[in-house]
Amino acid sequence: MTSLLKLLSMESGVPLSTLKLNARILREFNLITYGSMGRAQEARLSALGSFIIRLLDDELDARVIVRSG
């Protein structure tokens, strides 16, 4: 996971320590999964993480509809 976060840090300018902390928090809340030795650079949304993303997308869509209508 560190190599993936290093790449993300270089591309985004966000400090590596911040990305590591956020990844650990997301994993503790069961929102993402990562860390298997065979797939070291792979991180995935958990079912709960996917559910929350869908909720946020629906909320954002509702706000856009209300403002444009």
mmCIF file as Biopython writes it, N, C-alpha, C and O atoms, coordinates in Angstrom:
data_model
#
loop_
_atom_site.group_PDB
_atom_site.id
_atom_site.type_symbol
_atom_site.label_atom_id
_atom_site.label_alt_id
_atom_site.label_comp_id
_atom_site.label_asym_id
_atom_site.label_entity_id
_atom_site.label_seq_id
_atom_site.pdbx_PDB_ins_code
_atom_site.Cartn_x
_atom_site.Cartn_y
_atom_site.Cartn_z
_atom_site.occupancy
_atom_site.B_iso_or_equiv
_atom_site.auth_seq_id
_atom_site.auth_asym_id
_atom_site.pdbx_PDB_model_num
ATOM 1   N N  . MET A ? 1  ? 0.824   -1.188  0.000   1.0 0.0 1  A 1 
ATOM 2   C CA . MET A ? 1  ? 0.000   0.000   0.000   1.0 0.0 1  A 1 
ATOM 3   C C  . MET A ? 1  ? 0.870   1.256   0.000   1.0 0.0 1  A 1 
ATOM 4   O O  . MET A ? 1  ? 0.499   2.277   -0.578  1.0 0.0 1  A 1 
ATOM 5   N N  . THR A ? 2  ? 2.016   1.172   0.644   1.0 0.0 2  A 1 
ATOM 6   C CA . THR A ? 2  ? 2.885   2.342   0.711   1.0 0.0 2  A 1 
ATOM 7   C C  . THR A ? 2  ? 3.298   2.827   -0.670  1.0 0.0 2  A 1 
ATOM 8   O O  . THR A ? 2  ? 3.332   4.033   -0.916  1.0 0.0 2  A 1 
ATOM 9   N N  . SER A ? 3  ? 3.611   1.907   -1.572  1.0 0.0 3  A 1 
ATOM 10  C CA . SER A ? 3  ? 4.025   2.333   -2.907  1.0 0.0 3  A 1 
ATOM 11  C C  . SER A ? 3  ? 2.881   3.023   -3.646  1.0 0.0 3  A 1 
ATOM 12  O O  . SER A ? 3  ? 3.111   3.983   -4.382  1.0 0.0 3  A 1 
ATOM 13  N N  . LEU A ? 4  ? 1.671   2.550   -3.459  1.0 0.0 4  A 1 
ATOM 14  C CA . LEU A ? 4  ? 0.506   3.193   -4.067  1.0 0.0 4  A 1 
ATOM 15  C C  . LEU A ? 4  ? 0.315   4.596   -3.485  1.0 0.0 4  A 1 
ATOM 16  O O  . LEU A ? 4  ? 0.038   5.544   -4.219  1.0 0.0 4  A 1 
ATOM 17  N N  . LEU A ? 5  ? 0.464   4.719   -2.178  1.0 0.0 5  A 1 
ATOM 18  C CA . LEU A ? 5  ? 0.304   6.022   -1.535  1.0 0.0 5  A 1 
ATOM 19  C C  . LEU A ? 5  ? 1.429   6.981   -1.913  1.0 0.0 5  A 1 
ATOM 20  O O  . LEU A ? 5  ? 1.202   8.185   -2.032  1.0 0.0 5  A 1 
ATOM 21  N N  . LYS A ? 6  ? 2.645   6.453   -2.103  1.0 0.0 6  A 1 
ATOM 22  C CA . LYS A ? 6  ? 3.755   7.302   -2.547  1.0 0.0 6  A 1 
ATOM 23  C C  . LYS A ? 6  ? 3.452   7.898   -3.920  1.0 0.0 6  A 1 
ATOM 24  O O  . LYS A ? 6  ? 3.679   9.085   -4.156  1.0 0.0 6  A 1 
ATOM 25  N N  . LEU A ? 7  ? 2.942   7.071   -4.812  1.0 0.0 7  A 1 
ATOM 26  C CA . LEU A ? 7  ? 2.582   7.542   -6.147  1.0 0.0 7  A 1 
ATOM 27  C C  . LEU A ? 7  ? 1.490   8.603   -6.068  1.0 0.0 7  A 1 
ATOM 28  O O  . LEU A ? 7  ? 1.574   9.639   -6.727  1.0 0.0 7  A 1 
ATOM 29  N N  . LEU A ? 8  ? 0.484   8.344   -5.274  1.0 0.0 8  A 1 
ATOM 30  C CA . LEU A ? 8  ? -0.603  9.299   -5.098  1.0 0.0 8  A 1 
ATOM 31  C C  . LEU A ? 8  ? -0.087  10.606  -4.497  1.0 0.0 8  A 1 
ATOM 32  O O  . LEU A ? 8  ? -0.522  11.688  -4.891  1.0 0.0 8  A 1 
ATOM 33  N N  . SER A ? 9  ? 0.833   10.505  -3.551  1.0 0.0 9  A 1 
ATOM 34  C CA . SER A ? 9  ? 1.423   11.684  -2.933  1.0 0.0 9  A 1 
ATOM 35  C C  . SER A ? 9  ? 2.172   12.528  -3.959  1.0 0.0 9  A 1 
ATOM 36  O O  . SER A ? 9  ? 2.030   13.750  -3.990  1.0 0.0 9  A 1 
ATOM 37  N N  . MET A ? 10 ? 2.966   11.874  -4.794  1.0 0.0 10 A 1 
ATOM 38  C CA . MET A ? 10 ? 3.721   12.610  -5.821  1.0 0.0 10 A 1 
ATOM 39  C C  . MET A ? 10 ? 2.791   13.280  -6.818  1.0 0.0 10 A 1 
ATOM 40  O O  . MET A ? 10 ? 3.044   14.407  -7.243  1.0 0.0 10 A 1 
ATOM 41  N N  . GLU A ? 11 ? 1.717   12.594  -7.196  1.0 0.0 11 A 1 
ATOM 42  C CA . GLU A ? 11 ? 0.794   13.140  -8.191  1.0 0.0 11 A 1 
ATOM 43  C C  . GLU A ? 11 ? -0.078  14.264  -7.634  1.0 0.0 11 A 1 
ATOM 44  O O  . GLU A ? 11 ? -0.417  15.208  -8.347  1.0 0.0 11 A 1 
ATOM 45  N N  . SER A ? 12 ? -0.438  14.154  -6.352  1.0 0.0 12 A 1 
ATOM 46  C CA . SER A ? 12 ? -1.387  15.112  -5.792  1.0 0.0 12 A 1 
ATOM 47  C C  . SER A ? 12 ? -0.747  16.201  -4.944  1.0 0.0 12 A 1 
ATOM 48  O O  . SER A ? 12 ? -1.352  17.248  -4.716  1.0 0.0 12 A 1 
ATOM 49  N N  . GLY A ? 13 ? 0.474   15.959  -4.474  1.0 0.0 13 A 1 
ATOM 50  C CA . GLY A ? 13 ? 1.125   16.916  -3.593  1.0 0.0 13 A 1 
ATOM 51  C C  . GLY A ? 13 ? 0.707   16.796  -2.136  1.0 0.0 13 A 1 
ATOM 52  O O  . GLY A ? 13 ? 1.128   17.595  -1.300  1.0 0.0 13 A 1 
ATOM 53  N N  . VAL A ? 14 ? -0.120  15.802  -1.829  1.0 0.0 14 A 1 
ATOM 54  C CA . VAL A ? 14 ? -0.543  15.567  -0.444  1.0 0.0 14 A 1 
ATOM 55  C C  . VAL A ? 14 ? 0.567   14.787  0.252   1.0 0.0 14 A 1 
ATOM 56  O O  . VAL A ? 14 ? 1.073   13.813  -0.305  1.0 0.0 14 A 1 
ATOM 57  N N  . PRO A ? 15 ? 0.955   15.197  1.466   1.0 0.0 15 A 1 
ATOM 58  C CA . PRO A ? 15 ? 2.023   14.486  2.162   1.0 0.0 15 A 1 
ATOM 59  C C  . PRO A ? 15 ? 1.706   12.998  2.370   1.0 0.0 15 A 1 
ATOM 60  O O  . PRO A ? 15 ? 0.569   12.622  2.654   1.0 0.0 15 A 1 
ATOM 61  N N  . LEU A ? 16 ? 2.731   12.177  2.223   1.0 0.0 16 A 1 
ATOM 62  C CA . LEU A ? 16 ? 2.573   10.732  2.388   1.0 0.0 16 A 1 
ATOM 63  C C  . LEU A ? 16 ? 2.012   10.388  3.765   1.0 0.0 16 A 1 
ATOM 64  O O  . LEU A ? 16 ? 1.168   9.500   3.885   1.0 0.0 16 A 1 
ATOM 65  N N  . SER A ? 17 ? 2.471   11.076  4.794   1.0 0.0 17 A 1 
ATOM 66  C CA . SER A ? 17 ? 1.990   10.784  6.152   1.0 0.0 17 A 1 
ATOM 67  C C  . SER A ? 17 ? 0.484   11.010  6.264   1.0 0.0 17 A 1 
ATOM 68  O O  . SER A ? 17 ? -0.206  10.258  6.951   1.0 0.0 17 A 1 
ATOM 69  N N  . THR A ? 18 ? -0.026  12.034  5.598   1.0 0.0 18 A 1 
ATOM 70  C CA . THR A ? 18 ? -1.466  12.315  5.602   1.0 0.0 18 A 1 
ATOM 71  C C  . THR A ? 18 ? -2.231  11.203  4.905   1.0 0.0 18 A 1 
ATOM 72  O O  . THR A ? 18 ? -3.266  10.750  5.397   1.0 0.0 18 A 1 
ATOM 73  N N  . LEU A ? 19 ? -1.724  10.764  3.764   1.0 0.0 19 A 1 
ATOM 74  C CA . LEU A ? 19 ? -2.389  9.690   3.025   1.0 0.0 19 A 1 
ATOM 75  C C  . LEU A ? 19 ? -2.382  8.388   3.819   1.0 0.0 19 A 1 
ATOM 76  O O  . LEU A ? 19 ? -3.378  7.665   3.829   1.0 0.0 19 A 1 
ATOM 77  N N  . LYS A ? 20 ? -1.261  8.081   4.489   1.0 0.0 20 A 1 
ATOM 78  C CA . LYS A ? 20 ? -1.193  6.860   5.298   1.0 0.0 20 A 1 
ATOM 79  C C  . LYS A ? 20 ? -2.197  6.911   6.449   1.0 0.0 20 A 1 
ATOM 80  O O  . LYS A ? 20 ? -2.890  5.931   6.721   1.0 0.0 20 A 1 
ATOM 81  N N  . LEU A ? 21 ? -2.266  8.045   7.111   1.0 0.0 21 A 1 
ATOM 82  C CA . LEU A ? 21 ? -3.211  8.193   8.218   1.0 0.0 21 A 1 
ATOM 83  C C  . LEU A ? 21 ? -4.643  8.028   7.732   1.0 0.0 21 A 1 
ATOM 84  O O  . LEU A ? 21 ? -5.431  7.306   8.343   1.0 0.0 21 A 1 
ATOM 85  N N  . ASN A ? 22 ? -4.977  8.696   6.635   1.0 0.0 22 A 1 
ATOM 86  C CA . ASN A ? 22 ? -6.334  8.603   6.104   1.0 0.0 22 A 1 
ATOM 87  C C  . ASN A ? 22 ? -6.671  7.188   5.647   1.0 0.0 22 A 1 
ATOM 88  O O  . ASN A ? 22 ? -7.791  6.725   5.859   1.0 0.0 22 A 1 
ATOM 89  N N  . ALA A ? 23 ? -5.722  6.496   5.024   1.0 0.0 23 A 1 
ATOM 90  C CA . ALA A ? 23 ? -5.957  5.117   4.599   1.0 0.0 23 A 1 
ATOM 91  C C  . ALA A ? 23 ? -6.204  4.225   5.806   1.0 0.0 23 A 1 
ATOM 92  O O  . ALA A ? 23 ? -7.086  3.367   5.783   1.0 0.0 23 A 1 
ATOM 93  N N  . ARG A ? 24 ? -5.425  4.429   6.856   1.0 0.0 24 A 1 
ATOM 94  C CA . ARG A ? 24 ? -5.606  3.619   8.065   1.0 0.0 24 A 1 
ATOM 95  C C  . ARG A ? 24 ? -6.977  3.879   8.697   1.0 0.0 24 A 1 
ATOM 96  O O  . ARG A ? 24 ? -7.644  2.944   9.140   1.0 0.0 24 A 1 
ATOM 97  N N  . ILE A ? 25 ? -7.393  5.137   8.737   1.0 0.0 25 A 1 
ATOM 98  C CA . ILE A ? 25 ? -8.705  5.478   9.298   1.0 0.0 25 A 1 
ATOM 99  C C  . ILE A ? 25 ? -9.822  4.865   8.466   1.0 0.0 25 A 1 
ATOM 100 O O  . ILE A ? 25 ? -10.768 4.299   9.014   1.0 0.0 25 A 1 
ATOM 101 N N  . LEU A ? 26 ? -9.715  4.975   7.137   1.0 0.0 26 A 1 
ATOM 102 C CA . LEU A ? 26 ? -10.740 4.387   6.273   1.0 0.0 26 A 1 
ATOM 103 C C  . LEU A ? 26 ? -10.822 2.878   6.465   1.0 0.0 26 A 1 
ATOM 104 O O  . LEU A ? 26 ? -11.914 2.309   6.446   1.0 0.0 26 A 1 
ATOM 105 N N  . ARG A ? 27 ? -9.676  2.226   6.648   1.0 0.0 27 A 1 
ATOM 106 C CA . ARG A ? 27 ? -9.681  0.778   6.870   1.0 0.0 27 A 1 
ATOM 107 C C  . ARG A ? 27 ? -10.274 0.448   8.230   1.0 0.0 27 A 1 
ATOM 108 O O  . ARG A ? 27 ? -11.018 -0.526  8.349   1.0 0.0 27 A 1 
ATOM 109 N N  . GLU A ? 28 ? -9.966  1.230   9.263   1.0 0.0 28 A 1 
ATOM 110 C CA . GLU A ? 28 ? -10.530 0.986   10.599  1.0 0.0 28 A 1 
ATOM 111 C C  . GLU A ? 28 ? -12.043 1.114   10.604  1.0 0.0 28 A 1 
ATOM 112 O O  . GLU A ? 28 ? -12.726 0.416   11.354  1.0 0.0 28 A 1 
ATOM 113 N N  . PHE A ? 29 ? -12.572 2.005   9.769   1.0 0.0 29 A 1 
ATOM 114 C CA . PHE A ? 29 ? -14.019 2.164   9.657   1.0 0.0 29 A 1 
ATOM 115 C C  . PHE A ? 29 ? -14.633 1.185   8.648   1.0 0.0 29 A 1 
ATOM 116 O O  . PHE A ? 29 ? -15.821 1.273   8.336   1.0 0.0 29 A 1 
ATOM 117 N N  . ASN A ? 30 ? -13.822 0.262   8.147   1.0 0.0 30 A 1 
ATOM 118 C CA . ASN A ? 30 ? -14.265 -0.749  7.180   1.0 0.0 30 A 1 
ATOM 119 C C  . ASN A ? 30 ? -14.825 -0.137  5.903   1.0 0.0 30 A 1 
ATOM 120 O O  . ASN A ? 30 ? -15.776 -0.656  5.320   1.0 0.0 30 A 1 
ATOM 121 N N  . LEU A ? 31 ? -14.230 0.969   5.476   1.0 0.0 31 A 1 
ATOM 122 C CA . LEU A ? 31 ? -14.656 1.612   4.237   1.0 0.0 31 A 1 
ATOM 123 C C  . LEU A ? 31 ? -13.793 1.194   3.054   1.0 0.0 31 A 1 
ATOM 124 O O  . LEU A ? 31 ? -14.246 1.230   1.910   1.0 0.0 31 A 1 
ATOM 125 N N  . ILE A ? 32 ? -12.537 0.794   3.326   1.0 0.0 32 A 1 
ATOM 126 C CA . ILE A ? 32 ? -11.662 0.256   2.286   1.0 0.0 32 A 1 
ATOM 127 C C  . ILE A ? 32 ? -10.966 -0.991  2.823   1.0 0.0 32 A 1 
ATOM 128 O O  . ILE A ? 32 ? -10.894 -1.218  4.031   1.0 0.0 32 A 1 
ATOM 129 N N  . THR A ? 33 ? -10.462 -1.782  1.896   1.0 0.0 33 A 1 
ATOM 130 C CA . THR A ? 33 ? -9.646  -2.941  2.261   1.0 0.0 33 A 1 
ATOM 131 C C  . THR A ? 33 ? -8.344  -2.848  1.483   1.0 0.0 33 A 1 
ATOM 132 O O  . THR A ? 33 ? -8.326  -2.395  0.338   1.0 0.0 33 A 1 
ATOM 133 N N  . TYR A ? 34 ? -7.269  -3.274  2.099   1.0 0.0 34 A 1 
ATOM 134 C CA . TYR A ? 34 ? -5.972  -3.343  1.438   1.0 0.0 34 A 1 
ATOM 135 C C  . TYR A ? 34 ? -5.034  -4.150  2.312   1.0 0.0 34 A 1 
ATOM 136 O O  . TYR A ? 34 ? -5.332  -4.440  3.471   1.0 0.0 34 A 1 
ATOM 137 N N  . GLY A ? 35 ? -3.900  -4.507  1.739   1.0 0.0 35 A 1 
ATOM 138 C CA . GLY A ? 35 ? -2.852  -5.077  2.545   1.0 0.0 35 A 1 
ATOM 139 C C  . GLY A ? 35 ? -2.469  -6.516  2.271   1.0 0.0 35 A 1 
ATOM 140 O O  . GLY A ? 35 ? -1.573  -7.031  2.940   1.0 0.0 35 A 1 
ATOM 141 N N  . SER A ? 36 ? -3.094  -7.190  1.328   1.0 0.0 36 A 1 
ATOM 142 C CA . SER A ? 36 ? -2.684  -8.565  1.067   1.0 0.0 36 A 1 
ATOM 143 C C  . SER A ? 36 ? -1.332  -8.554  0.362   1.0 0.0 36 A 1 
ATOM 144 O O  . SER A ? 36 ? -1.072  -7.695  -0.481  1.0 0.0 36 A 1 
ATOM 145 N N  . MET A ? 37 ? -0.491  -9.491  0.701   1.0 0.0 37 A 1 
ATOM 146 C CA . MET A ? 37 ? 0.862   -9.523  0.144   1.0 0.0 37 A 1 
ATOM 147 C C  . MET A ? 37 ? 0.853   -9.738  -1.371  1.0 0.0 37 A 1 
ATOM 148 O O  . MET A ? 37 ? 1.694   -9.174  -2.071  1.0 0.0 37 A 1 
ATOM 149 N N  . GLY A ? 38 ? -0.067  -10.528 -1.883  1.0 0.0 38 A 1 
ATOM 150 C CA . GLY A ? 38 ? -0.116  -10.802 -3.318  1.0 0.0 38 A 1 
ATOM 151 C C  . GLY A ? 38 ? -0.562  -9.616  -4.142  1.0 0.0 38 A 1 
ATOM 152 O O  . GLY A ? 38 ? -0.262  -9.532  -5.333  1.0 0.0 38 A 1 
ATOM 153 N N  . ARG A ? 39 ? -1.272  -8.704  -3.520  1.0 0.0 39 A 1 
ATOM 154 C CA . ARG A ? 39 ? -1.801  -7.535  -4.225  1.0 0.0 39 A 1 
ATOM 155 C C  . ARG A ? 39 ? -1.446  -6.282  -3.457  1.0 0.0 39 A 1 
ATOM 156 O O  . ARG A ? 39 ? -2.330  -5.539  -3.031  1.0 0.0 39 A 1 
ATOM 157 N N  . ALA A ? 40 ? -0.168  -6.043  -3.279  1.0 0.0 40 A 1 
ATOM 158 C CA . ALA A ? 40 ? 0.311   -4.964  -2.414  1.0 0.0 40 A 1 
ATOM 159 C C  . ALA A ? 40 ? -0.159  -3.580  -2.855  1.0 0.0 40 A 1 
ATOM 160 O O  . ALA A ? 40 ? -0.338  -2.700  -2.013  1.0 0.0 40 A 1 
ATOM 161 N N  . GLN A ? 41 ? -0.359  -3.370  -4.138  1.0 0.0 41 A 1 
ATOM 162 C CA . GLN A ? 41 ? -0.765  -2.042  -4.610  1.0 0.0 41 A 1 
ATOM 163 C C  . GLN A ? 41 ? -2.263  -1.950  -4.864  1.0 0.0 41 A 1 
ATOM 164 O O  . GLN A ? 41 ? -2.713  -1.096  -5.628  1.0 0.0 41 A 1 
ATOM 165 N N  . GLU A ? 42 ? -3.028  -2.813  -4.236  1.0 0.0 42 A 1 
ATOM 166 C CA . GLU A ? 42 ? -4.462  -2.807  -4.493  1.0 0.0 42 A 1 
ATOM 167 C C  . GLU A ? 42 ? -5.220  -2.354  -3.258  1.0 0.0 42 A 1 
ATOM 168 O O  . GLU A ? 42 ? -4.991  -2.858  -2.158  1.0 0.0 42 A 1 
ATOM 169 N N  . ALA A ? 43 ? -6.100  -1.427  -3.441  1.0 0.0 43 A 1 
ATOM 170 C CA . ALA A ? 43 ? -7.017  -0.980  -2.393  1.0 0.0 43 A 1 
ATOM 171 C C  . ALA A ? 43 ? -8.403  -0.970  -3.013  1.0 0.0 43 A 1 
ATOM 172 O O  . ALA A ? 43 ? -8.582  -0.565  -4.162  1.0 0.0 43 A 1 
ATOM 173 N N  . ARG A ? 44 ? -9.363  -1.413  -2.250  1.0 0.0 44 A 1 
ATOM 174 C CA . ARG A ? 44 ? -10.738 -1.491  -2.764  1.0 0.0 44 A 1 
ATOM 175 C C  . ARG A ? 44 ? -11.716 -0.928  -1.760  1.0 0.0 44 A 1 
ATOM 176 O O  . ARG A ? 44 ? -11.501 -0.996  -0.550  1.0 0.0 44 A 1 
ATOM 177 N N  . LEU A ? 45 ? -12.791 -0.370  -2.281  1.0 0.0 45 A 1 
ATOM 178 C CA . LEU A ? 45 ? -13.894 0.023   -1.419  1.0 0.0 45 A 1 
ATOM 179 C C  . LEU A ? 45 ? -14.551 -1.233  -0.874  1.0 0.0 45 A 1 
ATOM 180 O O  . LEU A ? 45 ? -14.738 -2.208  -1.602  1.0 0.0 45 A 1 
ATOM 181 N N  . SER A ? 46 ? -14.897 -1.213  0.385   1.0 0.0 46 A 1 
ATOM 182 C CA . SER A ? 46 ? -15.669 -2.312  0.947   1.0 0.0 46 A 1 
ATOM 183 C C  . SER A ? 46 ? -17.132 -2.120  0.539   1.0 0.0 46 A 1 
ATOM 184 O O  . SER A ? 46 ? -17.480 -1.120  -0.088  1.0 0.0 46 A 1 
ATOM 185 N N  . ALA A ? 47 ? -17.970 -3.070  0.892   1.0 0.0 47 A 1 
ATOM 186 C CA . ALA A ? 47 ? -19.401 -2.935  0.599   1.0 0.0 47 A 1 
ATOM 187 C C  . ALA A ? 47 ? -19.958 -1.693  1.295   1.0 0.0 47 A 1 
ATOM 188 O O  . ALA A ? 47 ? -20.757 -0.960  0.712   1.0 0.0 47 A 1 
ATOM 189 N N  . LEU A ? 48 ? -19.542 -1.459  2.530   1.0 0.0 48 A 1 
ATOM 190 C CA . LEU A ? 48 ? -19.991 -0.278  3.261   1.0 0.0 48 A 1 
ATOM 191 C C  . LEU A ? 48 ? -19.486 0.998   2.594   1.0 0.0 48 A 1 
ATOM 192 O O  . LEU A ? 48 ? -20.231 1.970   2.474   1.0 0.0 48 A 1 
ATOM 193 N N  . GLY A ? 49 ? -18.233 1.004   2.160   1.0 0.0 49 A 1 
ATOM 194 C CA . GLY A ? 49 ? -17.681 2.156   1.459   1.0 0.0 49 A 1 
ATOM 195 C C  . GLY A ? 49 ? -18.444 2.460   0.182   1.0 0.0 49 A 1 
ATOM 196 O O  . GLY A ? 49 ? -18.724 3.620   -0.119  1.0 0.0 49 A 1 
ATOM 197 N N  . SER A ? 50 ? -18.778 1.424   -0.565  1.0 0.0 50 A 1 
ATOM 198 C CA . SER A ? 50 ? -19.556 1.601   -1.801  1.0 0.0 50 A 1 
ATOM 199 C C  . SER A ? 50 ? -20.943 2.159   -1.504  1.0 0.0 50 A 1 
ATOM 200 O O  . SER A ? 50 ? -21.447 3.014   -2.232  1.0 0.0 50 A 1 
ATOM 201 N N  . PHE A ? 51 ? -21.551 1.670   -0.437  1.0 0.0 51 A 1 
ATOM 202 C CA . PHE A ? 51 ? -22.871 2.149   -0.030  1.0 0.0 51 A 1 
ATOM 203 C C  . PHE A ? 51 ? -22.823 3.648   0.290   1.0 0.0 51 A 1 
ATOM 204 O O  . PHE A ? 51 ? -23.692 4.406   -0.140  1.0 0.0 51 A 1 
ATOM 205 N N  . ILE A ? 52 ? -21.820 4.065   1.035   1.0 0.0 52 A 1 
ATOM 206 C CA . ILE A ? 52 ? -21.691 5.477   1.406   1.0 0.0 52 A 1 
ATOM 207 C C  . ILE A ? 52 ? -21.448 6.343   0.178   1.0 0.0 52 A 1 
ATOM 208 O O  . ILE A ? 52 ? -22.005 7.436   0.072   1.0 0.0 52 A 1 
ATOM 209 N N  . ILE A ? 53 ? -20.627 5.872   -0.746  1.0 0.0 53 A 1 
ATOM 210 C CA . ILE A ? 53 ? -20.398 6.623   -1.994  1.0 0.0 53 A 1 
ATOM 211 C C  . ILE A ? 53 ? -21.710 6.805   -2.751  1.0 0.0 53 A 1 
ATOM 212 O O  . ILE A ? 53 ? -21.990 7.892   -3.257  1.0 0.0 53 A 1 
ATOM 213 N N  . ARG A ? 54 ? -22.519 5.743   -2.830  1.0 0.0 54 A 1 
ATOM 214 C CA . ARG A ? 54 ? -23.814 5.854   -3.512  1.0 0.0 54 A 1 
ATOM 215 C C  . ARG A ? 54 ? -24.719 6.867   -2.816  1.0 0.0 54 A 1 
ATOM 216 O O  . ARG A ? 54 ? -25.398 7.652   -3.477  1.0 0.0 54 A 1 
ATOM 217 N N  . LEU A ? 55 ? -24.729 6.851   -1.483  1.0 0.0 55 A 1 
ATOM 218 C CA . LEU A ? 55 ? -25.536 7.828   -0.743  1.0 0.0 55 A 1 
ATOM 219 C C  . LEU A ? 55 ? -25.084 9.254   -1.037  1.0 0.0 55 A 1 
ATOM 220 O O  . LEU A ? 55 ? -25.909 10.137  -1.270  1.0 0.0 55 A 1 
ATOM 221 N N  . LEU A ? 56 ? -23.781 9.472   -1.025  1.0 0.0 56 A 1 
ATOM 222 C CA . LEU A ? 56 ? -23.259 10.809  -1.292  1.0 0.0 56 A 1 
ATOM 223 C C  . LEU A ? 56 ? -23.548 11.243  -2.720  1.0 0.0 56 A 1 
ATOM 224 O O  . LEU A ? 56 ? -23.873 12.406  -2.958  1.0 0.0 56 A 1 
ATOM 225 N N  . ASP A ? 57 ? -23.434 10.328  -3.668  1.0 0.0 57 A 1 
ATOM 226 C CA . ASP A ? 57 ? -23.753 10.659  -5.062  1.0 0.0 57 A 1 
ATOM 227 C C  . ASP A ? 57 ? -25.219 11.036  -5.205  1.0 0.0 57 A 1 
ATOM 228 O O  . ASP A ? 57 ? -25.545 11.998  -5.901  1.0 0.0 57 A 1 
ATOM 229 N N  . ASP A ? 58 ? -26.106 10.294  -4.557  1.0 0.0 58 A 1 
ATOM 230 C CA . ASP A ? 58 ? -27.536 10.594  -4.627  1.0 0.0 58 A 1 
ATOM 231 C C  . ASP A ? 58 ? -27.840 11.953  -4.000  1.0 0.0 58 A 1 
ATOM 232 O O  . ASP A ? 58 ? -28.653 12.718  -4.521  1.0 0.0 58 A 1 
ATOM 233 N N  . GLU A ? 59 ? -27.182 12.247  -2.881  1.0 0.0 59 A 1 
ATOM 234 C CA . GLU A ? 59 ? -27.396 13.535  -2.221  1.0 0.0 59 A 1 
ATOM 235 C C  . GLU A ? 59 ? -26.907 14.676  -3.104  1.0 0.0 59 A 1 
ATOM 236 O O  . GLU A ? 59 ? -27.581 15.699  -3.223  1.0 0.0 59 A 1 
ATOM 237 N N  . LEU A ? 60 ? -25.751 14.512  -3.717  1.0 0.0 60 A 1 
ATOM 238 C CA . LEU A ? 60 ? -25.221 15.547  -4.602  1.0 0.0 60 A 1 
ATOM 239 C C  . LEU A ? 60 ? -26.140 15.741  -5.801  1.0 0.0 60 A 1 
ATOM 240 O O  . LEU A ? 60 ? -26.411 16.877  -6.190  1.0 0.0 60 A 1 
ATOM 241 N N  . ASP A ? 61 ? -26.625 14.646  -6.394  1.0 0.0 61 A 1 
ATOM 242 C CA . ASP A ? 61 ? -27.549 14.751  -7.527  1.0 0.0 61 A 1 
ATOM 243 C C  . ASP A ? 61 ? -28.812 15.499  -7.119  1.0 0.0 61 A 1 
ATOM 244 O O  . ASP A ? 61 ? -29.317 16.317  -7.889  1.0 0.0 61 A 1 
ATOM 245 N N  . ALA A ? 62 ? -29.329 15.234  -5.929  1.0 0.0 62 A 1 
ATOM 246 C CA . ALA A ? 62 ? -30.542 15.897  -5.465  1.0 0.0 62 A 1 
ATOM 247 C C  . ALA A ? 62 ? -30.305 17.393  -5.297  1.0 0.0 62 A 1 
ATOM 248 O O  . ALA A ? 62 ? -31.184 18.193  -5.616  1.0 0.0 62 A 1 
ATOM 249 N N  . ARG A ? 63 ? -29.137 17.784  -4.803  1.0 0.0 63 A 1 
ATOM 250 C CA . ARG A ? 63 ? -28.835 19.204  -4.639  1.0 0.0 63 A 1 
ATOM 251 C C  . ARG A ? 63 ? -28.741 19.903  -5.982  1.0 0.0 63 A 1 
ATOM 252 O O  . ARG A ? 63 ? -29.215 21.031  -6.117  1.0 0.0 63 A 1 
ATOM 253 N N  . VAL A ? 64 ? -28.149 19.275  -6.963  1.0 0.0 64 A 1 
ATOM 254 C CA . VAL A ? 64 ? -28.007 19.866  -8.291  1.0 0.0 64 A 1 
ATOM 255 C C  . VAL A ? 64 ? -29.373 20.043  -8.928  1.0 0.0 64 A 1 
ATOM 256 O O  . VAL A ? 64 ? -29.625 21.069  -9.560  1.0 0.0 64 A 1 
ATOM 257 N N  . ILE A ? 65 ? -30.258 19.074  -8.780  1.0 0.0 65 A 1 
ATOM 258 C CA . ILE A ? 65 ? -31.601 19.153  -9.356  1.0 0.0 65 A 1 
ATOM 259 C C  . ILE A ? 65 ? -32.380 20.299  -8.718  1.0 0.0 65 A 1 
ATOM 260 O O  . ILE A ? 65 ? -33.049 21.058  -9.419  1.0 0.0 65 A 1 
ATOM 261 N N  . VAL A ? 66 ? -32.298 20.430  -7.398  1.0 0.0 66 A 1 
ATOM 262 C CA . VAL A ? 66 ? -33.027 21.480  -6.698  1.0 0.0 66 A 1 
ATOM 263 C C  . VAL A ? 66 ? -32.515 22.854  -7.093  1.0 0.0 66 A 1 
ATOM 264 O O  . VAL A ? 66 ? -33.310 23.773  -7.291  1.0 0.0 66 A 1 
ATOM 265 N N  . ARG A ? 67 ? -31.215 23.012  -7.209  1.0 0.0 67 A 1 
ATOM 266 C CA . ARG A ? 67 ? -30.655 24.330  -7.554  1.0 0.0 67 A 1 
ATOM 267 C C  . ARG A ? 67 ? -30.946 24.712  -8.997  1.0 0.0 67 A 1 
ATOM 268 O O  . ARG A ? 67 ? -31.155 25.889  -9.292  1.0 0.0 67 A 1 
ATOM 269 N N  . SER A ? 68 ? -30.964 23.743  -9.893  1.0 0.0 68 A 1 
ATOM 270 C CA . SER A ? 68 ? -31.165 24.088  -11.307 1.0 0.0 68 A 1 
ATOM 271 C C  . SER A ? 68 ? -32.636 24.199  -11.665 1.0 0.0 68 A 1 
ATOM 272 O O  . SER A ? 68 ? -32.976 24.708  -12.733 1.0 0.0 68 A 1 
ATOM 273 N N  . GLY A ? 69 ? -33.517 23.729  -10.784 1.0 0.0 69 A 1 
ATOM 274 C CA . GLY A ? 69 ? -34.956 23.705  -11.095 1.0 0.0 69 A 1 
ATOM 275 C C  . GLY A ? 69 ? -35.636 24.882  -10.676 1.0 0.0 69 A 1 
ATOM 276 O O  . GLY A ? 69 ? -36.845 25.000  -10.871 1.0 0.0 69 A 1 
#
